[in-house]
Amino acid sequence: MKPIIFFLLLTMPFFSFSQQTNDSMAIAQLLKDDYRTLETWDIGKHVANCTENYILIENGEILSLADEIKYFKKNKSRIITRKDTFNFKCIRVKGNTSYSAYYLKSDITENGNVKTYNWAESAIFRKIKGKWKIELIHSTEIKH
């Protein structure tokens, strides 16, 4: 009996670390998937990726999910391609809450013109019914 208890005590940190890794990977994928909605203007997917209390802080403005939906509707006729490159500096998970800090480089092509943007961003996530959702993104454009 003692060897089994000893084995369980030794492997508990591994299982905890493994879950932490799975959560971090899910969060990174969630962000990548959500940024794709900015290329397709897919309101349904964006809403599904966010909490009801979602907030975007960008360019000195605080935008709600309803504000973003208006933005998506206003831009849905735009045909763009978007290549986003994420450089995650950290993803921290504590229970059903997580935060991340990352750099984002976006190459956006519209009408044959390519514009490159760079941002430093942070995000807060909530795990709701076993699924990670974005609660807040704070975005600061880096101008070179």
Solvent accessible surface area in square Angstrom, and as a share of the most:
residue,aa,sasa,rsa
1,M,167,0.75
2,K,167,0.71
3,P,99,0.62
4,I,105,0.53
5,I,84,0.42
6,F,127,0.53
7,F,122,0.51
8,L,95,0.47
9,L,112,0.56
10,L,110,0.55
11,T,24,0.14
12,M,123,0.55
13,P,87,0.55
14,F,128,0.53
15,F,126,0.52
16,S,71,0.46
17,F,139,0.58
18,S,39,0.25
19,Q,88,0.39
20,Q,70,0.31
21,T,51,0.30
22,N,80,0.41
23,D,11,0.05
24,S,25,0.16
25,M,127,0.57
26,A,45,0.35
27,I,0,0.00
28,A,17,0.13
29,Q,84,0.37
30,L,15,0.07
31,L,0,0.00
32,K,78,0.33
33,D,52,0.27
34,D,6,0.03
35,Y,16,0.06
36,R,129,0.47
37,T,3,0.02
38,L,37,0.19
39,E,48,0.21
40,T,92,0.53
41,W,22,0.08
42,D,45,0.24
43,I,45,0.23
44,G,51,0.49
45,K,126,0.53
46,H,5,0.02
47,V,57,0.33
48,A,46,0.36
49,N,17,0.09
50,C,7,0.04
51,T,7,0.04
52,E,170,0.76
53,N,109,0.56
54,Y,6,0.02
55,I,60,0.31
56,L,18,0.09
57,I,46,0.23
58,E,45,0.20
59,N,118,0.60
60,G,81,0.78
61,E,96,0.43
62,I,125,0.63
63,L,44,0.22
64,S,47,0.30
65,L,23,0.11
66,A,59,0.46
67,D,51,0.26
68,E,13,0.06
69,I,44,0.22
70,K,135,0.57
71,Y,102,0.39
72,F,1,0.00
73,K,117,0.50
74,K,165,0.70
75,N,13,0.06
76,K,142,0.60
77,S,97,0.63
78,R,84,0.31
79,I,153,0.77
80,I,13,0.07
81,T,79,0.46
82,R,37,0.14
83,K,136,0.58
84,D,38,0.20
85,T,68,0.40
86,F,28,0.12
87,N,75,0.38
88,F,55,0.23
89,K,122,0.52
90,C,24,0.14
91,I,30,0.15
92,R,125,0.46
93,V,20,0.11
94,K,169,0.72
95,G,59,0.57
96,N,95,0.49
97,T,53,0.31
98,S,2,0.01
99,Y,113,0.43
100,S,0,0.00
101,A,35,0.27
102,Y,5,0.02
103,Y,99,0.38
104,L,2,0.01
105,K,88,0.37
106,S,0,0.00
107,D,35,0.18
108,I,25,0.12
109,T,42,0.24
110,E,45,0.20
111,N,138,0.71
112,G,68,0.66
113,N,96,0.49
114,V,95,0.55
115,K,121,0.51
116,T,71,0.41
117,Y,65,0.25
118,N,39,0.20
119,W,30,0.10
120,A,37,0.29
121,E,11,0.05
122,S,45,0.29
123,A,1,0.01
124,I,62,0.31
125,F,0,0.00
126,R,87,0.32
127,K,49,0.21
128,I,71,0.36
129,K,202,0.86
130,G,62,0.60
131,K,102,0.43
132,W,13,0.04
133,K,38,0.16
134,I,0,0.00
135,E,31,0.14
136,L,36,0.18
137,I,5,0.02
138,H,75,0.34
139,S,6,0.04
140,T,72,0.42
141,E,61,0.27
142,I,55,0.28
143,K,162,0.69
144,H,192,0.86
